[in-house]
């Protein structure tokens, strides 16, 4: 019937054996939320991209509701430097799986380095909502106790530690978990939880 046809754009792009940040240039800027685009640009500076897949399906009629649009990006990469928040040190040597659906980015890493700590089962989400953007992440960590203490004294967490604590010295090993909820507008509203056990 007349008027029932809706012109649509369906786009599928695949990429193999590339590197960050070059691999992200194939994603059209105009279809990614600006905040998501900015975060992606600073989050992945180096790394070997094994494969990437971008899918876009949307109406071509101006003003069509966003609910009719599908946008997804998946990336598998090795040896990645991952800067999850500009005020925090980056993770290094991360093997990551990145998934973007509209205004949410999910990053999973089986392993990574944070300072000299070993991280496992890293699960991070970058979200955009009416209140702005935030990073929610959790990971298991293990290594030397003095390196774990560095996560407190050499990150924004240092503002919550009394001055004398910066001179503490530790020996021994630790293992535990790290959970972060970091807003991008007001870092003072961050929620950080560190749980660990020590030995030796």
PyMOL commands that set and color helices and strands:
alter all, ss='L'
color gray80, all
select helices_A, chain A and resi 22-26+29-31+34-43+66-68+145-153+156-160+163-167+187-189
alter helices_A, ss='H'
color red, helices_A
select strands_A, chain A and resi 8-19+44-59+70-82+91-101+104-114+117-129+132-144+173-183+191-199
alter strands_A, ss='S'
color yellow, strands_A
deselect
rebuild
show_as cartoon
